[in-house]
Amino acid sequence: MVQPGRIDRQREHQANERTFLAWLRTSVALVGFGFAIARFGIFLRQMKVVVEQPPFESIHPLFNSQVLGISLVMLGVVVIGLAGWRYNTTFWQIERGNYRPNRWMVGAMTVVVMLLGLLSIPILLVKSFDQAHPPASGSTRQAP
């Protein structure tokens, strides 16, 4: 017969693995979203050049989709490292019988993702403002 304490420890390790996998899924999603945002921004700029053929316009050095995408990819990579570190720390705490919950990683991720979300607002506002107020040019091109 299996001892009750051994079953509890097994459940704790399985919960630790599920938590690790949840953080891993989050990091993969961050990397995927970051890659998609960065590439989609490049695609939109290329489409604008092909369709409108405007003169070269500079891109804001901080508030653009490429910077946001790269930031999300970097955050995803950092989260993968933190998830592995936290899994290992929790594993050994369970083995020693001195598990102590730590909420700093959840708080840190919340703050960082909120910050990246807030920094993406200017990108959306600038794009929507540009579309609502097109530059006055000498072009008399008519829509089909």
C-alpha positions in Angstrom: 0.0 0.0 0.0 1.2 3.5 -0.8 1.8 5.8 2.1 -0.4 9.0 2.3 2.5 11.3 2.7 4.1 9.9 -0.5 0.9 10.5 -2.5 0.7 14.1 -1.2 4.2 14.8 -2.3 3.6 13.2 -5.7 0.5 15.5 -6.1 2.6 18.5 -5.1 5.2 17.7 -7.8 2.5 17.2 -10.4 1.0 20.6 -9.5 4.5 22.1 -9.8 4.9 20.6 -13.3 1.5 21.9 -14.4 2.4 25.3 -13.1 5.7 25.2 -15.0 3.8 24.1 -18.2 1.4 27.0 -17.8 4.3 29.5 -17.5 5.8 27.8 -20.6 2.6 28.2 -22.6 2.5 31.9 -21.5 6.1 32.4 -22.7 5.4 30.7 -26.0 2.4 32.9 -26.5 4.4 36.0 -25.7 7.1 35.0 -28.2 4.5 34.2 -30.9 2.6 37.4 -30.4 5.8 39.4 -30.4 6.9 37.8 -33.7 3.5 38.3 -35.3 3.3 41.9 -34.2 6.8 42.7 -35.5 6.3 41.0 -38.8 2.8 42.4 -39.4 4.1 45.9 -38.8 6.7 45.4 -41.5 4.1 43.9 -43.8 1.8 47.0 -43.3 4.6 49.4 -44.1 5.5 47.5 -47.2 1.8 47.4 -48.3 1.6 51.2 -47.7 4.6 51.8 -49.9 3.2 49.6 -52.7 -0.3 51.0 -52.6 0.4 54.7 -52.0 4.0 55.0 -53.0 4.6 57.9 -50.6 8.1 59.4 -50.1 10.1 57.7 -47.4 8.7 58.6 -43.9 10.6 58.0 -40.8 9.4 55.6 -38.1 9.2 56.6 -34.5 12.2 55.0 -32.8 10.3 53.8 -29.7 6.6 53.6 -30.5 6.4 51.2 -33.4 5.2 47.6 -33.9 8.7 46.3 -34.4 9.9 47.5 -31.0 6.8 46.2 -29.3 7.2 42.8 -31.0 10.8 42.5 -30.1 10.0 43.5 -26.5 7.4 40.7 -26.3 9.8 38.1 -27.7 12.4 39.1 -25.2 9.9 39.0 -22.4 8.8 35.5 -23.5 12.4 34.3 -23.4 12.9 35.8 -19.9 9.7 34.1 -18.7 11.0 30.7 -20.0 14.1 31.2 -17.9 12.2 32.3 -14.8 9.7 29.4 -15.2 12.6 26.9 -15.2 14.2 28.6 -12.2 11.0 28.7 -10.3 10.1 25.1 -11.1 13.5 23.9 -9.9 13.3 26.0 -6.7 9.8 24.7 -5.9 10.9 21.1 -6.7 13.6 21.3 -4.0 11.4 23.0 -1.5 8.9 20.2 -1.9 11.6 17.6 -1.5 12.9 19.2 1.7 9.4 19.8 3.0 9.8 23.5 3.4 7.7 24.9 0.5 7.1 28.6 0.8 4.8 30.3 -1.8 6.2 33.3 -3.6 4.0 35.7 -5.5 6.7 38.0 -6.8 6.8 36.4 -10.3 3.1 36.8 -10.8 3.3 40.4 -9.7 6.3 41.1 -11.9 4.7 39.5 -15.0 1.5 41.5 -14.3 3.4 44.8 -14.2 5.5 44.1 -17.2 2.7 42.9 -19.4 0.5 45.9 -18.3 3.5 48.2 -19.1 3.9 46.7 -22.6 0.1 47.0 -23.2 0.2 50.7 -22.1 3.2 51.4 -24.4 1.3 49.9 -27.3 -1.5 52.4 -27.0 0.5 55.2 -28.6 1.2 52.9 -31.6 -2.5 52.4 -32.0 -3.4 56.0 -31.6 -0.7 57.2 -34.0 -1.9 54.7 -36.7 -5.5 55.6 -36.3 -4.8 59.3 -36.2 -2.8 59.0 -39.5 -5.6 57.1 -41.1 -8.2 59.6 -40.0 -6.1 62.7 -41.1 -4.2 61.8 -44.2 -1.4 64.2 -45.1 -2.4 66.9 -47.6 -0.4 66.0 -50.8 -0.7 67.1 -54.3 -1.9 63.6 -55.3 -5.2 63.6 -57.0 -5.5 59.8 -57.0 -9.1 58.6 -56.8 -10.3 55.5 -55.1 -11.7 52.9 -57.5 
